[in-house]
Amino acid sequence: MLKTKQKQSVIEKFKAHDKDTGSPEVQIGLLTEQISELAKHLKTHKKDNHSRLGLLKMVARRRALTSYLAKKDEKRHSFLAKKLETEKTVSTKTKTKTKVKAKAINKAKK
């Protein structure tokens, strides 16, 4: 569980305007922080399956919010991905384009 000061710092980092506390960017940022905290906990408490289930639910929620943001506004999504510096936030559109480019490069090499 994140402390109040940790939440406030995450909100400050991801907010779009002064009173923003519930935008997808802020929610994804908060979930990312909670996931990292819980992952550290699970490294030391390997048999804590109840927390593991909570972690899986948080990851699924973050993935849903990320795909929602990618569909709604690609610019905001790419900006968020740069802020988070994670590979998992790449949209399916980008993955498809990357796969097509990779196939074209492989064909050109042959």
Helices and strands as residue ranges (DSSP letters): H 4-14, H 24-44, H 49-72, H 74-84, H 92-109
